Amino acid sequence: MYVDIVPNRKSPPAVLLREYYREEGRVLRRTLANLSGWSKDRIEALRIVLRGDPLPVADAQQVSKAELEQGIRLRFQLLEKHLDERARRLLAAAEAEALERGGVSAAARATGLSRTTITQGVRDLANPADHGPSSERVRRPGGGCKKKSANLDERAV
């Protein structure tokens, strides 16, 4: 993979992430992503990573909070429909823990979950024995909607 800069006649050059591949004995190239909206610093950081060199620490920490929250939002939206409420809480808590200071608030803004829910998820991550993977229940006993009783009079409903 490599970063390619393609000049345009009346607009800024396009910055593309490309790769070479073989097909039927021929070497072809395909575009994987358009990076034109990226800053020059991010493009240079990608080039460094593609070369296999480690990122300097100062460059790795220059990612803005908005970019971090956008990454959390994207990951959460991709996985949200496949998770139950406990797994959503744990995913948001893991994202918050990865950000350290201010992580709970950032995860709350990105996911739409409340800070209280994410804080409970952080507690669950710290004490996995309380809610282990063998636990089939998502909610505590007595939680959730009450079941309709068969003894209720139809007219009372």
C-alpha positions as CSV (number, residue, x, y, z in Angstrom):
1,M,0.0,0.0,0.0
2,Y,1.1,3.5,-0.6
3,V,-0.2,7.1,-0.6
4,D,-0.5,8.6,-4.1
5,I,-1.1,12.2,-5.0
6,V,-3.0,12.7,-8.3
7,P,-3.1,16.2,-9.8
8,N,-6.4,17.6,-10.8
9,R,-6.7,20.4,-13.4
10,K,-8.9,23.0,-11.6
11,S,-9.0,21.6,-8.1
12,P,-6.6,20.5,-5.4
13,P,-4.8,17.2,-6.0
14,A,-6.5,14.0,-4.9
15,V,-4.7,12.1,-2.2
16,L,-5.4,8.4,-2.5
17,L,-4.5,5.2,-0.6
18,R,-3.7,2.6,-3.2
19,E,-2.2,-0.9,-3.5
20,Y,-0.7,-3.1,-6.2
21,Y,-2.0,-6.6,-6.9
22,R,-1.6,-9.3,-9.4
23,E,-4.3,-10.7,-11.6
24,E,-3.7,-13.2,-14.4
25,G,0.0,-12.4,-14.4
26,R,-0.5,-8.7,-14.7
27,V,0.3,-6.1,-12.0
28,L,-2.7,-3.8,-11.4
29,R,-3.4,-1.1,-8.9
30,R,-6.6,-0.2,-7.1
31,T,-7.7,2.7,-5.0
32,L,-8.6,1.7,-1.4
33,A,-9.5,5.2,0.0
34,N,-9.7,8.8,-0.8
35,L,-7.7,10.7,1.8
36,S,-8.2,14.2,0.3
37,G,-10.0,15.4,3.4
38,W,-7.2,14.5,5.7
39,S,-4.7,17.0,7.1
40,K,-1.1,16.8,5.9
41,D,0.0,15.7,9.3
42,R,-2.4,12.7,9.3
43,I,-1.3,11.7,5.7
44,E,2.4,11.9,6.8
45,A,1.6,9.8,9.8
46,L,-0.1,7.2,7.6
47,R,3.0,7.1,5.3
48,I,5.2,6.5,8.4
49,V,3.0,3.6,9.5
50,L,2.9,2.1,5.9
51,R,6.7,2.2,5.9
52,G,6.7,0.2,9.1
53,D,8.3,2.9,11.2
54,P,6.8,3.7,14.7
55,L,4.9,6.9,15.1
56,P,6.6,9.6,17.1
57,V,4.8,10.0,20.5
58,A,4.0,13.7,19.9
59,D,2.3,12.9,16.5
60,A,0.2,10.1,18.0
61,Q,-1.2,12.4,20.7
62,Q,-2.2,15.2,18.4
63,V,-5.5,13.5,17.5
64,S,-8.3,15.8,18.5
65,K,-11.1,14.9,20.9
66,A,-13.6,15.2,18.0
67,E,-11.7,12.7,15.9
68,L,-11.5,10.3,18.9
69,E,-15.3,10.6,19.5
70,Q,-16.0,10.1,15.8
71,G,-14.0,6.9,15.9
72,I,-16.0,5.7,19.0
73,R,-19.3,6.7,17.3
74,L,-18.4,4.7,14.2
75,R,-17.4,1.6,16.0
76,F,-20.5,1.8,18.3
77,Q,-22.9,2.2,15.3
78,L,-21.4,-0.7,13.5
79,L,-21.7,-3.1,16.5
80,E,-24.8,-1.7,18.3
81,K,-27.5,-3.7,16.5
82,H,-25.6,-6.9,17.3
83,L,-25.3,-6.3,21.1
84,D,-27.7,-6.6,24.0
85,E,-27.8,-3.8,26.6
86,R,-25.1,-5.3,28.8
87,A,-22.7,-5.7,25.8
88,R,-23.4,-2.1,24.7
89,R,-22.6,-0.9,28.2
90,L,-19.3,-2.9,28.3
91,L,-18.3,-1.7,24.8
92,A,-18.8,1.9,25.8
93,A,-17.0,1.4,29.1
94,A,-14.0,-0.2,27.2
95,E,-13.8,2.9,24.9
96,A,-14.0,5.1,28.0
97,E,-11.2,3.3,29.7
98,A,-9.0,3.5,26.6
99,L,-9.3,7.3,26.6
100,E,-8.5,7.5,30.4
101,R,-9.2,11.1,31.6
102,G,-12.5,12.4,30.3
103,G,-13.2,9.1,28.7
104,V,-16.7,8.5,30.2
105,S,-17.9,11.9,29.0
106,A,-16.5,11.4,25.6
107,A,-18.0,7.9,25.3
108,A,-21.3,9.2,26.5
109,R,-21.3,11.9,23.8
110,A,-20.3,9.5,21.1
111,T,-22.6,6.6,21.9
112,G,-25.7,8.4,23.3
113,L,-25.6,6.3,26.5
114,S,-25.8,8.1,29.8
115,R,-22.6,8.6,31.9
116,T,-24.2,6.6,34.7
117,T,-24.6,3.6,32.3
118,I,-21.0,3.9,31.2
119,T,-19.8,4.2,34.8
120,Q,-21.7,1.0,35.6
121,G,-20.0,-0.6,32.7
122,V,-16.6,0.5,34.0
123,R,-17.4,-1.2,37.3
124,D,-18.5,-4.4,35.4
125,L,-15.2,-4.4,33.6
126,A,-13.3,-4.1,36.9
127,N,-15.3,-6.9,38.5
128,P,-16.0,-9.5,35.9
129,A,-16.9,-12.1,38.5
130,D,-20.1,-10.3,39.4
131,H,-21.5,-10.6,35.9
132,G,-19.5,-13.4,34.2
133,P,-20.0,-14.6,30.7
134,S,-21.8,-17.7,32.0
135,S,-24.6,-15.5,33.3
136,E,-27.5,-15.8,30.9
137,R,-29.4,-12.9,32.4
138,V,-29.0,-9.4,31.1
139,R,-31.0,-7.8,33.9
140,R,-31.1,-8.6,37.6
141,P,-33.9,-10.8,38.8
142,G,-37.1,-8.8,39.0
143,G,-36.0,-6.3,36.4
144,G,-37.7,-5.7,33.1
145,C,-41.4,-5.8,32.1
146,K,-43.7,-7.9,34.3
147,K,-45.4,-10.9,32.6
148,K,-49.1,-10.9,32.2
149,S,-50.8,-13.3,34.6
150,A,-53.1,-16.0,33.1
151,N,-55.5,-15.4,36.1
152,L,-56.4,-11.8,35.1
153,D,-59.9,-11.1,34.1
154,E,-60.1,-10.3,30.3
155,R,-62.6,-7.4,31.1
156,A,-60.2,-5.8,33.5
157,V,-57.5,-5.4,30.8
